[in-house]
Amino acid sequence: HEARTVSCAADQQAISGGWRWNDAPANLNLQAQVDHRDGEAWRAGGRNNTGVPREFTVYVYCLIVG
């Protein structure tokens, strides 16, 4: 299991976020284990039990404040 954090810029506020397994069919043994806001960032991570490397993307939606 490995997790990544994606942050907003200093003048922005994190309002939502998410993750996805890139180019992976839905029937594979892939899991998300972490998925939550972390300050002004989004943290997500998962476990790949397929035996084949798969790319995992984490994204954050930010709101400009001030």
ABEGO torsion letter per residue (X at the ends): XBBBBBBBBAABBBABBEBBBBGBBAABBBBBABBBBBEABBBBBBBBAAGBBBBBBBBBBBBBBX
